[in-house]
């Protein structure tokens, strides 16, 4: 946008010079944690318990003199290591991309045009425009400052904002701004003199905040499960080693058997799955115009029960337009396409004078645009006028004013809520009644109504707008039409059990009219004045069933959030201003507006909507439900698949039988389990009815009792079938142990593939899940079957697995028993679930 100022505007750097300085000085970033290189990644992975156990097994084989087996195991370790590093690197790249996308933005002048750029691209000599709520991108000298106050507590520790003024460059701290400080009032323009490490904050070694935040409830739950299984695996390993050593005198063989058992019990996939799911889920959401600043917030999305949203720009298109002006008996309406009557021209002119020249607020922009189009441009109307003072909106006075020094004197223009302007003009009862009737008529059509007044003054500007003798000019009617897609999105929320509450500063009539257009109920509307009169308990009761809150100040949003949370709601709150930050931080899911939002709002929020579009927030909720549902599927699969592996490693030891599982077998199974749980389930599409179910409870465990028992039952069934195949292969068919092991192993591998399908289709049929495309699943299936066929049929590969060739006919017949067993268990579970539903309905 071109900078609209009365004087000749500075043009700033051109793109070529900015690029040259960026290359010379480097990006405007502070010290941050460097992305780990390959050696660091390898070191971290090798410190994982599973890899330590694998390396220990390999060392034991070398000590026993089995060089061939040791080398094979090392090769397997290298393969698993490669897969893990690729997955870890992919996750880190996703997180790094999110960090870059959520980094602060800066508004700078380049070639006479103001544009938003990444904070990292700011260079020396840039002209940075500063507005309330912005973070200062780099150190600079103020060229312009209007009522500018900056919070520099990050540098100085002083909590009181510092008043700033324009002055000669480098003449004092009050004429300078510093990177990382926060604009709390007014606006200005600064010429950047130091970026990145050369800034004051860079010199003291400040670093960027961690993107991921603290440990979440789900992370704590995963950690607890890993610790439980880890302790269990360690105890079992010690018992097996003692049993072998004391009973048989085979300490090394006992250590090998114990490590194999520990590997089968250790669910090292749990933390990997959580990390991959949340990081890649955040990356997927970024493709849907939703940036994730705090990844653990994704866990709360699926549990959201209340969405508190702004009207302007979220439910509406954020394109304010003046469509009606009223002054006395004269009325102008845009739909009639008539010339502007003479008496209404001062109304439009002073509405523009009460608006900021570099309009950020959509109502300011609408007033200035209307005046320019219908009355005349600023330079022709007000040559030589200088802005002397600004009076911002306050909770006590819902109006803004600007004092101007003119060649003939001084005037002040004010605009704001009609009742506030009426108070400034000291209207009598008759005038107030006429005003209220006009306001009611205008708001009934969904207009946002503002009043405008003017005053003359002598000498210096007054301390407060109330100190001027204002004259009433008239009313403005602004219209911001609803987004066409919002009614359908709201219907989707209602179907999903999500309560949507529209919070707006508009008058009740305007709010009700917009609510009716988008499908919200305005019958039990609550107002900001009511909020102030109610205590916390009464507020909770008052908000029950309310879908519209009108005339709400940003500071009152925090009380609304607290009240909803006290009523048991999981709240997502949208906001864009400095005063919205407390509510955004208090809500379980704070959502900042990326387009019109301030930096402080984005920093307080967990999510950022890059398009300020409500439908993107609804899509984010759906994505949150998909992530949590697939995470539960993956964890249930991990539990189910570890039961037969642990059982087959433990039972031979208990009964004094030869080992049926070697470390290489466990490694091969891990090659199926790892990509299945961290890739296949992560890529699983959302179930068709995901947004037709009520939100899950916020404290719902990842693995509840029912799901844990179902997974254990599935795993136990697979374990029993594998034992039966091993027994029948040796006893009934008279096969050698290595041949029977091959049949048993094929049964187990195919049963594990069956478990993938079972957990994919937790709420639907197998056939329905097969119709959902999942490219990762196809690759896992094909790769597993190819390697399994090679292990059973190719002599060299078969030797690696200690197998002998069983009869092919019987091998494939028995191998199918595993998947059929899983199908049977799943059919029984679904039958019982159906009976429960039928019986429950009959009782009702």
Secondary structure, 3 states (H helix, E strand, C coil): CECCCCCCCCCCECHHHHHHHHHHHCCCCCECCCCCCHHHHHHHHHCCHHHHHHHHHHHHHHHCCCHHHHHHHHHHHHHHHHHHHHHHHHHHHHHHHHHHHCCCEEEEEECCEEEEEEHHHCCCCCEEEEECCCECCCEEEEEEEEEEEEECHHHHCCCCCEECCCCCCCCCHHHEECCCCEEEEEEEEEEEEECHHHCHHHHCCCECCCCCCCCCHHHHHHHHHHHHHHHHHHHHHHHHHHHHHHHHCCHHHHHHHHHHHHHHHCCCHHHHHHHHHHHHHHHHHHCCCEEECCHHHHHHHCCCCEEEEECCCCCECCCCEEEEEEECCEEEEHHHCCCCCHHHHHHHHHHHHCCCCCCCCHHHHHHHHHHHHHCCCHHHHCCCCEEEEEECCCCCCCEEEEEEEECCEEEEEEEECHHHHHHHHCCCHHHHHHHHHHHHHHHCCCCEEEEEEEEECCCCCCCCHHHCCCEEEEEEEEECCECCCHHHHHHHHHHCCCEEEEECCCCHHHHHHHHHHHCCCCCCCEEHHHHHHCCHHHHHHHCCCCCEEECCCHHHHHHHHHHHHHCCCCEEEEECCHHHHHHHHHCCEEEEECCCCCHHHHHHCCEEECCCCHHHHHHHHHHHHHHHHHHHHHHHHHHHHHHHHHHHHHHHHHCCCCCCCCHHHHHHHHHHHHHHHHHHCCCCCCCCCHHHCCCCCCCCCCCCHHHHHHHHHHHHHHHHHHHHHHHHHHHCCCCCHHHHHHHHHHHHHHHHHHHHHHHHCCCCCHHHHHHCCCHHHHHHHHHHHHHHHHHHHCHHHHHHCCCCCCCHHHHHHHHHHHHHHHHHHHHHHHHHHHHHHHHHHHHC
